[in-house]
Amino acid sequence: MLRPVSRTREGTESWSVAWETVRSVWTSGRAVSLHVALIVFVPACVALTWWQMSRALDGNTLSWVYTFEWPIFAAYATYMWWKLVHDEPALATRHGVGPGADTAVDPMGDPMGDPGSDPVGTEGEPDEELDAYNRYLAELNASGRQKRW
């Protein structure tokens, strides 16, 4: 049973907000695919551990390594599942990756200027090599030749 998180002025319970947050974390499309992957991977690791244990007990000494390796894989998968399900979307938004992100900041956190403006420190400096390349591109575009790739 869910308990109310707090009461509003009108006296209605606001547990629905908390419930919606929990439900969106555990039932989003991404979370469901992570659940399915974990449900498939962990039992496979258990089965492989059992198989390697039986081989090790039959005398295959290399199988002892795998006997302990598969549970480590399962534990790591569980750890990553937990981290990915509880990934903080605000962090992605803050870094300019998620929905609602500020378009003036690139994913690395560097401020992005107007795409038409010159980069910092190059105002007024002509670049002959760049100008020649741009003329070449303009000629290619004007020729109408079909691309070969």
Stockholm file with secondary structure:
# STOCKHOLM 1.0

chainA/1-149         MLRPVSRTREGTESWSVAWETVRSVWTSGRAVSLHVALIVFVPACVALTWWQMSRALDGNTLSWVYTFEWPIFAAYATYMWWKLVHDEPALATRHGVGPGADTAVDPMGDPMGDPGSDPVGTEGEPDEELDAYNRYLAELNASGRQKRW
#=GR chainA/1-149 SS CCCCSCBCTTCCBCHHHHHHHHHHHHHSHHHHHHHHHHHHHHHHHHHHHHHHHHHHHTTCTTHHHHHHHHHHHHHHHHHHHHHHHTCCHHHHHHTTCSTTCCTTBCTTSCBCCCTTSCCTTCTTCCCHHHHHHHHHHHHHHHHTCCCCC
#=GC SS_cons         CCCCSCBCTTCCBCHHHHHHHHHHHHHSHHHHHHHHHHHHHHHHHHHHHHHHHHHHHTTCTTHHHHHHHHHHHHHHHHHHHHHHHTCCHHHHHHTTCSTTCCTTBCTTSCBCCCTTSCCTTCTTCCCHHHHHHHHHHHHHHHHTCCCCC
//
